[in-house]
């Protein structure tokens, strides 16, 4: 069934905004909708399949479209839901035919006094394939081809031909060939050579995102012929300007019926704008709307940018929803003065007196001026987003608030005046970015004036910054395989040797030349890039220790390093003479690249991080003026206080002193625990205000990024965007407006929770960081008294909204973090391993805790939330809350000198391996409220949050020596795991079979993740088989190193075995594996985490339905390490 056109605002509600005193006066008018049928002199009729209008009361059925393709030259594609327009690597080409029956509109073209002003066609697309911003031409077909007929066969019948239907080989297969050439391909014969229109795709090549492209105009004379002489209407041919290579777009057809993603709301639309004398007297000039009627026309430049066109649409749409008045939109070459006064948007002739050319230039891309000019309203600004942002300020002054993508507050008014005062605005921050998982829709981000790389706005929404690569880019620019050819490009580490590691010798001139050439090549390939990341990798804690890099650091205030940066002192700038100033190497390196691109790419800025070990700025070294330094403003310090209690403010001032542009990078919440209460909402906004005072010109907040759902995420996203646009806004007022509008009667209680919780941690001097979600730090601010207080507030909020379902649902979602805290506070300080049970809740935890866990699960499903943290997705039956509310029986394997304990219901987790030699448990137990941490686990993908590690395994068979477990994972893979303990108890064999039990192929990459106890193996060294048959020793860590990691491709290992050995205790743990299934060996040493890991990273395997792969290995306790090493 074809969907009729409709326009709705989801979640719309009326709100009087008691705090905005200046709007109270405007609100004196009655908030009533205008009477239906209000007339205007300039009118529009829009045609879409099924649309109803005065001209098509039964619903429009006059649009035909078809794809013709040389890939299937006889195929009928008339029933296809989408139409490919472009080319393929095999040389085949696809074109689109479209015909609109305008005979129902014939009266518009032959009635005296009526003038058709403009005809526009708007196409929906869901995928720009291969190349962004492709160009297409639109041609009028010649009357000789008017007989083409769309076939009637169903969608996607690519290889099925239908006699008499249109295809590449004919207008009607077997009946009428194309007048000129196959593919309707001969200009001047098949189609008019001169295009009647041109259009471009956008830059979004991700796919699966239906959206409209900017409309393009068709000649009025052509539309007149279609309306008055329908028998000669041959329609349009659309073709790519470049018809070679793998490039094109998918246009959404009128037959597309799917509602998911909004396909059915992006059918082709033809709009005819016409002028008709109005019998009723117009409203008086100077009043934008009177009693639901307006005399104004929105006027655009003839060459309006996508952002200006969208600004006009946004203004017209919102004004109609507020007042009922429909203001027409016209380009200035179709607008005539007798049509009434104008709302001029963009650089029209009407706006020429508002600002001089010099003043306009100062506005940049985003500044604007809003003023009255006689009876006209002028809104002129930067051509990319300035006019759009001016429209949003105007609408906000009327009381509009876009709280979330789904909830807009729209006051209802019958009349509106024009703004009394002129305003010229330029943004305080020229770059504003944020990443919050609930609020990543292009429409909402545009309205909130987010313009950074993560917004990814198409130009039809004003566009956003084009940024190449991600913030950790050096491993892309300098891939590890270069080590074999250029080891001198890689860092010298503490042992005096160069390593194949993600750290580099940044003073090396050859490396600088290589990276510069690579950056130039990519900038030439994509001229639209505005920013390019040349920045350190993640996880590094030091740079290169070579003499050249050390000497460069010493020239710029650094000392000679003795080890890696201590994470605990990162927020103490200049902490002693030993501060190595690693940033001197990174800034010098990036400066060299920046100088190398400046002349050829003057508009491009490089971005580089000041992060972790490079957070302290160098001395006597300025940053090049085409480099943006991105300072990670919460890393390693408190996030509950603005700027981490001031220490990072010192850093910021020092960076701004040597840089022309500094961007702050704030962490808006805990990446590792989305549902812990995190009382930093006011501090999050205050950071922007402090950054503004210190001369920062770019801001970014990394919030709870992946998936959907996190604690108070809607408030956080709203507040971040509002203060980033205007840091002078009152934070308390913004919080109040959101809570009142979003939670209704429950708002005062949630506002009190947000404000007072922040005050509590400030008064008590509690601190929080970004990584505490998997540690004990949360107990500093989540205590029983605080959570009881919070529960009482939420009970009042729920009671206040009980009779208002939508508000009640939102309050329930906001309560999730308090429910989570209640359950986790009740958890045992450490999981307790008993003879037959793995205990997560102490005996004192009553039924109310299990009820809270059940309610948490219920609300997560109700809200549709799907994340637990940045790295863990939410599964209703496999999450920490559900696990806390259940019992977990233990299965045991026993030998003479050791025993193993397994918890099937927690991912088949091995929680204990006690051996006589080591005198205790070899494995680390998880922490409080961490049922899925510690011990030994496996995942079906490289991501430990992937299915497997939290699955509920069933016991298939059990003896004292062998345990067989089985689970069906959420990705359709069935896992059968066999564990065997040798009779003496010192050898544990593990075999996991991953079988695809589904009907579609599944990709698996098994990964083992054992966390051996640091107390047992913290002094161990790593031994790997060398090419001579002996063991090569690797020291994992030193006293100055809190963490260390090591990896080796299995293909380079001499034997499929490796060993953790403690020479002091003369003990070791050997791991032997089947090499065919393993790609990489990975070792991790983490004193602060209390574990040492020996991980096997499996090879990626594409499993067909019914196919299986196996990961098998064994651990063996070595009771005499010296003899064992000598024997090999």
VODO-339834 format. One record per residue (C-alpha): z, x, y. Coordinates in steps of 0.05 Angstrom, whole numbers, padded with zeros to 5 digits, always signed. Last residue first. Layout:
ZXY
...
***
This chain:
+00521+01274-00540
+00580+01299-00579
+00610+01333-00518
+00613+01268-00480
+00647+01232-00538
+00696+01288-00550
+00716+01287-00477
+00721+01211-00474
+00768+01203-00534
+00785+01128-00540
+00716+01102-00520
+00718+01026-00517
+00651+00997-00535
+00612+00943-00497
+00551+00911-00526
+00483+00884-00504
+00434+00827-00515
+00392+00788-00465
+00344+00742-00502
+00282+00702-00482
+00259+00633-00502
+00198+00589-00504
+00201+00513-00515
+00167+00496-00450
+00137+00560-00422
+00187+00612-00398
+00166+00657-00341
+00209+00719-00349
+00238+00763-00294
+00269+00826-00324
+00345+00826-00330
+00394+00858-00283
+00450+00890-00324
+00515+00899-00286
+00571+00950-00294
+00624+00927-00244
+00688+00959-00218
+00739+00910-00188
+00798+00900-00142
+00756+00873-00084
+00784+00923-00034
+00774+00979-00084
+00702+00959-00097
+00658+01002-00142
+00592+00970-00160
+00543+00994-00213
+00473+00966-00223
+00425+00981-00280
+00356+00951-00269
+00299+00919-00310
+00333+00896-00374
+00301+00855-00430
+00261+00909-00465
+00318+00958-00458
+00366+00924-00508
+00434+00946-00483
+00491+00995-00495
+00551+00995-00449
+00605+01048-00461
+00676+01042-00433
+00716+01105-00426
+00783+01138-00437
+00807+01210-00428
+00862+01184-00381
+00845+01236-00327
+00772+01239-00346
+00762+01164-00334
+00693+01145-00360
+00646+01087-00344
+00585+01094-00389
+00512+01082-00394
+00464+01063-00450
+00390+01048-00461
+00370+01122-00465
+00331+01169-00419
+00335+01120-00359
+00273+01119-00314
+00246+01053-00339
+00316+01023-00333
+00310+01027-00257
+00375+01056-00230
+00428+01029-00183
+00491+01052-00149
+00541+01018-00105
+00601+01039-00065
+00659+01005-00031
+00721+01025+00008
+00699+01097+00016
+00748+01146+00046
+00784+01160-00021
+00718+01174-00055
+00669+01133-00094
+00620+01127-00152
+00619+01199-00174
+00557+01206-00217
+00557+01247-00281
+00493+01261-00321
+00504+01257-00396
+00465+01299-00445
+00399+01285-00479
+00360+01333-00435
+00329+01274-00396
+00397+01250-00375
+00438+01192-00403
+00480+01161-00348
+00554+01173-00335
+00593+01137-00280
+00662+01162-00260
+00727+01125-00270
+00787+01128-00223
+00785+01053-00209
+00776+01037-00283
+00840+01003-00305
+00872+00983-00239
+00803+00967-00213
+00797+00913-00266
+00728+00904-00294
+00686+00850-00261
+00628+00836-00309
+00566+00804-00279
+00508+00800-00326
+00441+00778-00299
+00386+00737-00331
+00321+00729-00292
+00292+00662-00312
+00228+00627-00289
+00218+00557-00316
+00153+00526-00339
+00153+00449-00342
+00172+00401-00398
+00244+00422-00405
+00284+00457-00460
+00266+00526-00437
+00308+00572-00480
+00354+00627-00455
+00387+00665-00513
+00450+00704-00496
+00477+00759-00542
+00544+00793-00528
+00576+00845-00573
+00647+00869-00560
+00672+00934-00592
+00744+00958-00591
+00777+00901-00631
+00781+00939-00698
+00744+00882-00733
+00687+00881-00683
+00689+00825-00632
+00627+00781-00632
+00603+00735-00576
+00543+00690-00585
+00514+00653-00525
+00463+00596-00531
+00434+00577-00464
+00390+00516-00455
+00346+00519-00393
+00329+00454-00356
+00347+00480-00287
+00415+00445-00288
+00436+00485-00349
+00446+00457-00418
+00504+00495-00450
+00518+00528-00517
+00574+00572-00544
+00580+00612-00609
+00645+00651-00621
+00654+00706-00673
+00709+00750-00701
+00769+00702-00707
+00721+00645-00721
+00687+00593-00677
+00622+00553-00679
+00585+00509-00630
+00636+00508-00574
+00608+00473-00513
+00594+00508-00448
+00607+00475-00380
+00563+00515-00333
+00591+00555-00275
+00556+00622-00286
+00495+00590-00316
+00455+00558-00261
+00444+00602-00199
+00503+00622-00156
+00500+00692-00184
+00430+00699-00154
+00390+00742-00203
+00375+00680-00243
+00402+00652-00309
+00473+00674-00291
+00523+00710-00335
+00598+00718-00329
+00653+00768-00347
+00722+00765-00315
+00733+00748-00242
+00707+00690-00202
+00689+00619-00219
+00758+00589-00217
+00773+00617-00148
+00830+00574-00120
+00877+00632-00123
+00841+00695-00145
+00800+00710-00207
+00825+00755-00262
+00799+00826-00266
+00778+00850-00335
+00803+00907-00378
+00867+00869-00393
+00924+00914-00416
+00942+00980-00450
+00876+01015-00442
+00876+01041-00514
+00909+00980-00544
+00855+00934-00517
+00860+00868-00480
+00795+00835-00461
+00810+00776-00416
+00774+00724-00375
+00708+00720-00413
+00673+00663-00377
+00632+00613-00418
+00612+00585-00350
+00681+00557-00334
+00685+00504-00390
+00678+00556-00445
+00740+00597-00424
+00740+00660-00467
+00798+00706-00487
+00785+00772-00523
+00831+00812-00569
+00845+00885-00583
+00867+00938-00633
+00864+00901-00699
+00815+00848-00676
+00820+00777-00648
+00771+00730-00614
+00801+00674-00573
+00779+00607-00545
+00815+00579-00484
+00820+00506-00462
+00807+00491-00388
+00840+00428-00360
+00807+00394-00301
+00821+00381-00227
+00813+00452-00206
+00745+00456-00238
+00721+00396-00199
+00744+00429-00134
+00713+00497-00153
+00645+00470-00170
+00605+00454-00233
+00606+00379-00245
+00579+00356-00178
+00537+00419-00168
+00542+00450-00099
+00502+00512-00084
+00536+00580-00080
+00512+00640-00038
+00522+00616+00034
+00579+00571+00012
+00594+00507-00025
+00527+00474-00011
+00493+00408-00030
+00516+00352+00016
+00486+00284+00005
+00539+00249+00047
+00559+00200-00009
+00554+00254-00062
+00600+00300-00023
+00646+00241-00009
+00656+00225-00083
+00668+00298-00103
+00721+00306-00048
+00753+00240-00070
+00759+00265-00141
+00792+00330-00117
+00840+00291-00073
+00858+00247-00133
+00872+00310-00174
+00918+00334-00120
+00952+00266-00115
+00965+00267-00190
+01014+00323-00184
+01014+00398-00175
+01083+00422-00197
+01056+00445-00264
+01015+00498-00230
+00940+00487-00220
+00889+00537-00246
+00914+00544-00318
+00870+00576-00371
+00895+00542-00435
+00911+00557-00508
+00956+00619-00508
+00964+00619-00433
+00923+00655-00381
+00950+00637-00312
+00902+00635-00253
+00935+00671-00195
+00974+00642-00137
+00967+00575-00173
+00927+00524-00135
+00961+00471-00093
+00937+00501-00028
+00866+00497-00057
+00871+00422-00069
+00898+00406+00000
+00849+00454+00034
+00789+00420+00002
+00814+00352+00023
+00822+00378+00094
+00752+00407+00094
+00723+00342+00068
+00754+00299+00123
+00692+00305+00168
+00650+00270+00114
+00700+00213+00112
+00697+00208+00188
+00621+00203+00184
+00624+00147+00132
+00675+00109+00174
+00630+00113+00236
+00573+00083+00195
+00617+00031+00162
+00652+00001+00223
+00709-00042+00197
+00751+00017+00171
+00737+00059+00233
+00808+00061+00262
+00839+00067+00192
+00796+00127+00175
+00814+00162+00241
+00888+00148+00229
+00885+00177+00159
+00847+00236+00188
+00904+00251+00236
+00957+00246+00181
+00917+00292+00136
+00914+00344+00192
+00990+00345+00200
+00998+00352+00124
+00947+00409+00127
+00985+00446+00181
+01052+00440+00144
+01022+00463+00078
+00989+00525+00106
+00917+00542+00122
+00920+00593+00179
+00941+00658+00147
+00929+00629+00077
+00854+00637+00091
+00860+00712+00083
+00868+00709+00007
+00796+00727-00009
+00731+00692-00028
+00725+00651+00036
+00750+00708+00078
+00683+00738+00092
+00670+00715+00164
+00736+00734+00193
+00799+00697+00212
+00858+00715+00255
+00925+00681+00267
+00961+00697+00332
+01010+00639+00322
+00992+00611+00390
+00918+00620+00378
+00921+00592+00307
+00956+00530+00332
+00912+00520+00393
+00850+00519+00349
+00883+00467+00305
+00902+00428+00367
+00832+00422+00395
+00794+00405+00331
+00847+00358+00303
+00855+00323+00370
+00780+00312+00374
+00782+00285+00304
+00837+00236+00324
+00802+00214+00388
+00735+00204+00352
+00758+00155+00300
+00741+00096+00345
+00669+00121+00350
+00658+00182+00305
+00592+00207+00333
+00595+00183+00406
+00669+00194+00419
+00671+00260+00380
+00608+00286+00415
+00630+00267+00484
+00699+00296+00474
+00674+00362+00448
+00626+00368+00508
+00682+00350+00556
+00727+00403+00528
+00672+00455+00532
+00657+00442+00606
+00585+00464+00619
+00575+00530+00654
+00543+00561+00593
+00482+00517+00601
+00430+00523+00546
+00476+00563+00500
+00532+00513+00516
+00493+00454+00491
+00463+00489+00430
+00529+00515+00404
+00564+00448+00417
+00513+00408+00378
+00511+00456+00319
+00587+00460+00314
+00596+00385+00320
+00545+00372+00265
+00574+00426+00220
+00644+00397+00220
+00656+00432+00153
+00591+00445+00118
+00531+00405+00093
+00459+00416+00073
+00428+00477+00042
+00428+00546+00073
+00455+00567+00142
+00528+00555+00155
+00524+00585+00224
+00491+00648+00248
+00497+00642+00324
+00445+00674+00368
+00445+00693+00442
+00398+00727+00491
+00407+00747+00564
+00476+00779+00563
+00501+00798+00633
+00575+00800+00620
+00590+00732+00650
+00539+00699+00605
+00569+00732+00543
+00637+00705+00563
+00609+00635+00568
+00573+00640+00502
+00635+00665+00467
+00673+00605+00496
+00630+00559+00453
+00650+00590+00387
+00722+00597+00412
+00726+00522+00421
+00702+00509+00349
+00741+00566+00316
+00790+00528+00271
+00757+00541+00203
+00783+00491+00152
+00754+00515+00085
+00693+00476+00065
+00636+00524+00077
+00670+00583+00043
+00631+00648+00040
+00591+00646+00104
+00654+00631+00144
+00637+00600+00210
+00597+00610+00274
+00581+00684+00265
+00558+00710+00331
+00498+00755+00344
+00495+00773+00418
+00429+00795+00448
+00427+00853+00496
+00368+00864+00543
+00357+00919+00594
+00402+00967+00556
+00450+01024+00575
+00504+00987+00613
+00492+00924+00571
+00515+00963+00510
+00579+00988+00544
+00596+00918+00569
+00586+00890+00500
+00630+00941+00468
+00686+00926+00516
+00677+00852+00502
+00682+00869+00429
+00754+00891+00438
+00771+00828+00476
+00811+00787+00426
+00752+00780+00378
+00701+00758+00428
+00732+00690+00440
+00789+00682+00391
+00783+00648+00323
+00728+00695+00300
+00774+00755+00290
+00741+00822+00275
+00696+00858+00225
+00631+00829+00251
+00644+00778+00305
+00596+00801+00360
+00539+00830+00320
+00503+00864+00378
+00428+00855+00378
+00397+00909+00422
+00330+00886+00451
+00279+00941+00461
+00222+00940+00511
+00264+00973+00566
+00279+01033+00523
+00353+01041+00507
+00388+01094+00548
+00422+01154+00516
+00478+01192+00551
+00531+01163+00505
+00516+01124+00441
+00538+01052+00431
+00591+01033+00378
+00566+00979+00330
+00524+01027+00288
+00570+01027+00226
+00573+00951+00220
+00522+00924+00268
+00485+00943+00331
+00419+00914+00307
+00349+00928+00330
+00295+00884+00362
+00229+00910+00388
+00198+00873+00446
+00124+00856+00451
+00092+00836+00517
+00065+00906+00534
+00030+00915+00467
-00020+00972+00475
+00019+01010+00528
+00088+00998+00499
+00073+01010+00425
+00091+01085+00419
+00147+01082+00469
+00181+01028+00428
+00172+01067+00363
+00207+01128+00394
+00262+01084+00424
+00274+01054+00354
+00288+01124+00326
+00332+01145+00384
+00370+01079+00380
+00381+01086+00305
+00403+01159+00308
+00450+01149+00367
+00478+01086+00333
+00513+01130+00282
+00563+01147+00336
+00603+01194+00289
+00672+01170+00312
+00716+01229+00290
+00743+01240+00359
+00782+01176+00357
+00767+01102+00353
+00712+01097+00404
+00706+01022+00396
+00761+00989+00355
+00729+00927+00325
+00699+00967+00268
+00767+00993+00248
+00778+00953+00184
+00707+00965+00160
+00720+01039+00154
+00654+01074+00169
+00630+01122+00116
+00653+01193+00105
+00669+01259+00138
+00627+01249+00200
+00617+01304+00252
+00635+01274+00319
+00591+01232+00363
+00583+01231+00439
+00507+01231+00447
+00491+01304+00434
+00536+01301+00373
+00494+01244+00344
+00431+01285+00351
+00464+01345+00318
+00486+01303+00259
+00415+01275+00250
+00386+01346+00251
+00440+01376+00207
+00433+01323+00152
+00488+01271+00142
+00442+01210+00146
+00469+01141+00159
+00534+01107+00141
+00563+01041+00118
+00501+01006+00092
+00507+00934+00067
+00448+00907+00105
+00389+00949+00126
+00380+00979+00195
+00330+00951+00245
+00259+00953+00270
+00249+00878+00281
+00188+00856+00320
+00190+00806+00377
+00133+00769+00413
+00082+00766+00356
+00021+00724+00374
-00028+00782+00366
-00020+00782+00290
-00063+00835+00256
-00057+00883+00315
+00019+00876+00313
+00018+00891+00239
-00022+00955+00246
+00019+00979+00305
+00083+00970+00265
+00055+01009+00206
+00030+01066+00250
+00098+01071+00284
+00134+01071+00217
+00092+01130+00191
+00098+01170+00256
+00173+01162+00256
+00178+01183+00183
+00137+01246+00198
+00181+01262+00258
+00245+01261+00216
+00303+01242+00263
+00315+01177+00225
+00333+01210+00159
+00340+01144+00123
+00387+01095+00090
+00366+01044+00037
+00377+01094-00019
+00334+01140-00060
+00381+01197-00045
+00379+01264-00009
+00435+01311-00028
+00493+01341+00012
+00545+01302-00028
+00563+01260+00032
+00491+01233+00038
+00426+01263+00061
+00383+01204+00080
+00311+01191+00061
+00248+01214+00097
+00253+01284+00066
+00243+01252-00003
+00171+01239+00017
+00126+01229-00044
+00177+01205-00095
+00220+01173-00041
+00162+01130-00017
+00178+01082-00075
+00240+01059-00036
+00199+01022+00016
+00203+01046+00089
+00181+00988+00133
+00207+00936+00084
+00273+00973+00072
+00276+00983+00147
+00276+00908+00162
+00346+00881+00162
+00341+00830+00220
+00281+00796+00190
+00206+00810+00197
+00163+00789+00257
+00189+00743+00311
+00148+00690+00347
+00196+00657+00396
+00192+00582+00397
+00139+00529+00408
+00141+00471+00456
+00143+00417+00402
+00067+00416+00392
+00071+00492+00395
+00105+00488+00327
+00180+00504+00328
+00205+00558+00282
+00277+00547+00304
+00298+00609+00266
+00260+00655+00313
+00292+00630+00376
+00277+00572+00423
+00335+00523+00419
+00328+00475+00478
+00372+00420+00447
+00313+00372+00450
+00268+00424+00416
+00320+00435+00361
+00325+00360+00349
+00250+00350+00343
+00239+00412+00300
+00292+00393+00248
+00343+00446+00230
+00407+00408+00243
+00445+00401+00179
+00440+00474+00157
+00462+00508+00221
+00423+00569+00245
+00424+00584+00319
+00378+00613+00372
+00374+00618+00447
+00330+00670+00481
+00322+00668+00557
+00396+00658+00567
+00417+00630+00635
+00358+00583+00635
+00318+00572+00699
+00329+00508+00739
+00302+00482+00806
+00332+00415+00825
+00312+00363+00877
+00364+00310+00891
+00361+00234+00889
+00330+00226+00820
+00286+00164+00817
+00317+00095+00804
+00323+00059+00739
+00325-00015+00721
+00338-00057+00658
+00385-00008+00626
+00406+00006+00554
+00442+00072+00542
+00414+00114+00484
+00458+00157+00441
+00417+00191+00387
+00440+00201+00315
+00394+00225+00259
+00374+00295+00285
+00446+00302+00309
+00482+00287+00375
+00419+00277+00416
+00451+00250+00479
+00416+00205+00530
+00459+00186+00590
+00408+00180+00646
+00423+00252+00668
+00407+00272+00596
+00339+00240+00603
+00323+00280+00666
+00348+00344+00635
+00304+00331+00574
+00243+00319+00617
+00256+00385+00654
+00260+00421+00586
+00191+00394+00568
+00162+00415+00635
+00187+00486+00626
+00168+00494+00552
+00101+00531+00549
+00072+00519+00617
+00133+00541+00656
+00150+00487+00706
+00131+00424+00743
+00165+00356+00744
+00143+00315+00805
+00164+00243+00816
+00117+00205+00862
+00138+00157+00917
+00137+00210+00970
+00144+00276+00933
+00208+00272+00893
+00235+00333+00857
+00246+00367+00789
+00230+00441+00786
+00224+00479+00720
+00242+00543+00683
+00221+00554+00610
+00161+00599+00604
+00173+00638+00668
+00201+00601+00729
+00188+00661+00774
+00113+00651+00768
+00120+00581+00797
+00155+00609+00858
+00097+00657+00870
+00045+00602+00860
+00082+00560+00911
+00124+00501+00889
+00125+00426+00901
+00061+00423+00942
+00015+00436+00883
+00049+00383+00840
-00001+00327+00852
-00058+00373+00834
-00026+00379+00765
+00016+00436+00738
+00061+00401+00689
+00088+00330+00688
+00071+00284+00747
+00107+00217+00745
+00057+00178+00785
+00052+00120+00834
+00002+00063+00825
-00064+00055+00789
-00100+00055+00856
-00090+00130+00858
-00135+00143+00799
-00116+00178+00734
-00170+00198+00685
-00179+00269+00711
-00103+00274+00718
-00093+00265+00643
-00061+00198+00628
+00004+00174+00597
+00023+00101+00602
+00095+00080+00618
+00122+00027+00571
+00181-00008+00602
+00234-00034+00552
+00289+00000+00591
+00323+00052+00547
+00275+00052+00488
+00215+00051+00534
+00244+00107+00575
+00256+00148+00512
+00185+00141+00487
+00152+00154+00555
+00194+00216+00568
+00184+00245+00498
+00109+00232+00500
+00102+00265+00568
+00142+00326+00545
+00100+00330+00482
+00037+00335+00524
+00069+00389+00567
+00090+00429+00506
+00021+00424+00475
-00009+00451+00539
-00044+00404+00588
-00115+00424+00607
-00129+00360+00646
-00059+00366+00675
-00014+00308+00658
+00002+00242+00694
+00055+00193+00672
+00038+00127+00704
+00088+00088+00746
+00088+00014+00765
+00146+00000+00718
+00174-00064+00687
+00240-00076+00650
+00275-00109+00709
+00255-00052+00755
+00236+00017+00728
+00220+00081+00766
+00242+00053+00833
+00211+00090+00891
+00151+00044+00893
+00168-00031+00888
+00152-00064+00821
+00080-00086+00814
+00059-00158+00830
+00037-00196+00768
-00037-00207+00754
-00048-00136+00731
-00119-00109+00736
-00138-00075+00671
-00143+00000+00660
-00156+00029+00591
-00127+00079+00542
-00156+00079+00471
-00114+00112+00418
-00141+00134+00350
-00088+00151+00297
-00096+00189+00232
-00036+00177+00186
+00028+00215+00199
+00083+00165+00183
+00064+00158+00110
+00075+00232+00098
+00146+00229+00125
+00178+00283+00081
+00185+00231+00027
+00150+00166+00044
+00089+00175+00000
+00031+00128+00015
-00025+00173+00038
-00087+00128+00041
-00098+00141+00115
-00107+00215+00101
-00062+00274+00118
-00103+00335+00138
-00092+00397+00096
-00112+00459+00135
-00158+00518+00124
-00161+00591+00104
-00177+00633+00043
-00241+00669+00064
-00302+00639+00098
-00317+00578+00141
-00295+00604+00209
-00304+00549+00262
-00276+00500+00211
-00310+00433+00205
-00300+00361+00225
-00357+00311+00222
-00350+00246+00259
-00374+00174+00253
-00444+00148+00236
-00435+00086+00280
-00506+00059+00289
-00490-00010+00259
-00428-00012+00302
-00468-00018+00366
-00420-00043+00420
-00356-00010+00396
-00385+00053+00366
-00431+00063+00426
-00371+00054+00474
-00332+00105+00434
-00387+00156+00444
-00389+00142+00519
-00313+00150+00523
-00322+00221+00497
-00267+00240+00447
-00202+00272+00469
-00156+00314+00426
-00086+00297+00402
-00037+00354+00390
-00026+00363+00315
+00019+00313+00282
+00071+00334+00231
+00081+00333+00155
+00123+00392+00132
+00107+00410+00059
+00074+00475+00079
+00103+00542+00103
+00042+00563+00145
+00070+00539+00212
+00026+00569+00267
-00008+00505+00288
-00078+00481+00273
-00128+00480+00329
-00173+00428+00360
-00243+00421+00388
-00281+00361+00413
-00350+00330+00421
-00380+00393+00391
-00451+00411+00411
-00495+00414+00349
-00500+00338+00341
-00497+00324+00267
-00542+00319+00206
-00606+00338+00242
-00585+00377+00304
-00540+00421+00262
-00556+00422+00188
-00496+00419+00142
-00480+00349+00120
-00453+00387+00061
-00522+00389+00032
-00578+00396+00084
-00615+00354+00136
-00615+00279+00131
-00562+00279+00077
-00588+00248+00014
-00588+00173+00003
-00587+00135-00064
-00567+00181-00121
-00502+00199-00087
-00495+00162-00021
-00489+00209+00039
-00509+00265-00009
-00494+00331-00043
-00427+00345-00012
-00403+00276-00030
-00408+00204-00004
-00410+00146-00053
-00471+00110-00083
-00461+00138-00152
-00389+00158-00165
-00373+00230-00185
-00310+00251-00221
-00291+00323-00218
-00240+00319-00163
-00209+00252-00181
-00151+00266-00134
-00138+00195-00110
-00168+00132-00142
-00243+00116-00146
-00270+00072-00090
-00321+00118-00057
-00331+00123+00018
-00401+00106+00040
-00450+00146+00083
-00503+00102+00115
-00496+00128+00186
-00530+00193+00167
-00594+00181+00206
-00552+00157+00264
-00531+00230+00276
-00459+00250+00263
-00418+00266+00324
-00384+00334+00318
-00312+00357+00316
-00297+00432+00316
-00239+00470+00284
-00198+00530+00305
-00143+00563+00263
-00075+00575+00294
-00042+00606+00232
-00082+00637+00174
-00073+00624+00100
-00064+00549+00095
-00036+00507+00151
+00000+00453+00113
+00023+00381+00124
-00027+00357+00175
-00030+00294+00217
-00089+00280+00262
-00090+00249+00331
-00153+00222+00363
-00156+00206+00437
-00201+00159+00477
-00193+00157+00553
-00203+00114+00615
-00235+00051+00589
-00244+00009+00651
-00234-00067+00655
-00258-00100+00719
-00317-00134+00686
-00309-00139+00610
-00361-00100+00571
-00324-00039+00543
-00255-00069+00532
-00287-00131+00501
-00317-00088+00445
-00248-00069+00419
-00254-00105+00351
-00321-00067+00344
-00285-00001+00344
-00296+00016+00270
-00272+00088+00264
-00308+00138+00220
-00283+00204+00191
-00318+00259+00151
-00281+00322+00131
-00308+00389+00110
-00293+00435+00051
-00325+00503+00036
-00332+00544-00027
-00337+00620-00021
-00292+00637-00080
-00237+00657-00031
-00232+00584-00006
-00255+00550+00058
-00233+00499+00110
-00213+00426+00117
-00175+00398+00058
-00164+00323+00059
-00100+00288+00038
-00086+00223+00002
-00151+00225-00034
-00186+00159-00046
-00252+00179-00014
-00256+00243-00054
-00319+00228-00096
-00344+00291-00129
-00417+00311-00132
-00410+00379-00096
-00344+00397-00130
-00328+00465-00099
-00380+00451-00045
-00331+00402-00016
-00336+00335+00020
-00271+00304+00043
-00271+00231+00061
-00249+00185+00116
-00256+00112+00134
-00218+00074+00189
-00230+00000+00201
-00173-00035+00166
-00130-00055+00227
-00077-00108+00215
-00087-00183+00218
-00075-00186+00293
-00126-00131+00306
-00144-00136+00380
-00075-00162+00402
-00045-00107+00359
-00024-00095+00287
-00031-00027+00253
-00051-00028+00180
-00092+00036+00180
-00082+00064+00249
-00109+00042+00316
-00071+00050+00381
-00083+00005+00441
-00064+00030+00509
-00053-00001+00577
-00056+00019+00650
-00043-00040+00696
+00024-00055+00663
+00051-00118+00630
+00120-00137+00604
+00109-00175+00539
+00181-00175+00515
+00237-00183+00566
+00270-00117+00585
+00330-00097+00543
+00398-00105+00573
+00449-00055+00598
+00464-00092+00664
+00460-00045+00724
+00526-00013+00742
+00508+00045+00696
+00479+00085+00753
+00547+00087+00786
+00580+00107+00721
+00530+00163+00712
+00563+00209+00764
+00629+00200+00730
+00607+00228+00664
+00673+00223+00628
+00669+00150+00608
+00603+00159+00569
+00578+00086+00566
+00553+00086+00495
+00502+00043+00459
+00479+00063+00389
+00417+00090+00356
+00425+00118+00286
+00351+00122+00273
+00305+00110+00332
+00246+00068+00310
+00171+00064+00321
+00125+00029+00272
+00054+00036+00247
+00037-00004+00185
+00040+00031+00118
-00018+00027+00068
+00000+00000+00000
***
